[in-house]
């Protein structure tokens, strides 16, 4: 984030969890996200929230069946992973592993020049944390 509060990312994934309050706590404790905004709903649900890690921001909410927004918990397969650029993959890996993250791909040096690892969160989303900056080698 810039000093003025301007966000430097332009893509903001929105994730739906069966237990959004538990997911927010877990993402902050295990992966180091920071709560920016949490809008509670009825019966302990989360209408909207924003969490940040470095300049990146994700949104987390409770399931909204009327909008066809459901958790991926219980679904077979995985059609995407969230990639997060971090400065020190080794330290982040140790933090996540110590905090109980399920590591699904160990920390390693990739063929494309990155160093990173992949973990699964408490409801089955896959997260890739690495020092890789997508698009850094492209001209726009």
ABEGO torsion letter per residue (X at the ends): XBAAGBBABABBBBBBBABAAAAAAAAAAAAGBBBABBBBBBGGBBABBBBBBEABBBBBBBBBAAAGBBBABGBBEBABBBBBBBABAAAAAAAAAAAGBBBABBBBBBAAGBBBBBBBBAAGBBBBBBABBBGAABBX
